[in-house]
Each structure stands twice: as structure tokens, then as C-alpha cells.
Amino acid sequence: MTHHLFIQKGQGMVEYALILALIALIVIIALITTGNQLMNVYSNITATMCNYHVGC
């Protein structure tokens, strides 16, 4: 009986690792495709803050 529980626990860990890998892959793809847009938004925010002499 304990051997069966050990196999189920191992299977659950593998499934958890696969889900984490899939989420990481999705995040990486999203950052690659929108990276330039995010940098432009950050630059615009920084420039606006500097124009108002906030945090510059």
C-alpha cells in the first residue's frame, strides 16, 4: 500500500513540474513578443516623471 502512495506522490510532483515548465514557457514567449513594447512603456513613464521632476 505504501509503495502505491509513493508512486502517486511522485506522479503528482511530475505533473506539478510540467505545469510550472509550461507556465514558464508561456511567460518567456510573452516577454519575447512584448519586450519592446514594455520597454517603451517604461521609458514613457520615466520621461513623464522626469518632466514633472518626480523621482528623477
Rosetta blueprint (number, residue, H / E / L):
1 M L
2 T H
3 H H
4 H H
5 L H
6 F H
7 I H
8 Q H
9 K H
10 G H
11 Q H
12 G H
13 M H
14 V H
15 E H
16 Y H
17 A H
18 L H
19 I H
20 L H
21 A H
22 L H
23 I H
24 A H
25 L H
26 I H
27 V H
28 I H
29 I H
30 A H
31 L H
32 I H
33 T H
34 T H
35 G H
36 N H
37 Q H
38 L H
39 M H
40 N H
41 V H
42 Y H
43 S H
44 N H
45 I H
46 T H
47 A H
48 T H
49 M H
50 C H
51 N H
52 Y L
53 H L
54 V L
55 G L
56 C L
